[in-house]
Amino acid sequence: MERHSGYCEDVKNITVSVPEEVYRRARIKAAEKNKSVSALVRDFLVGLSDEESDFERGLRTHREVLATVQHFDGSERLTREEVHDRDALR
């Protein structure tokens, strides 16, 4: 167990290989934010895990659309004849 951010939690160490220029830029960005490169990468990965999945986003959108439907009554449907009455469209 590693202590991090004031909490005691299980953590996994990973190794990432990046080109020298990417590492150099990451070090600069981390220094600008007063963080380590490791902390910068950890924050990025935590942000990824907090994002909604496509399914979750679709489900949320579905619920939002359903919430906008005020009233639906199947008895108000058109008859078969009304649906196929092309003269009424003119």
Summary of the structure (lengths in Angstrom):
residues: 90
radius of gyration: 27.2
end to end distance: 74.4
largest distance: 75.5
contacts: 129
relative contact order: 0.05
helix: 59%
strand: 7%
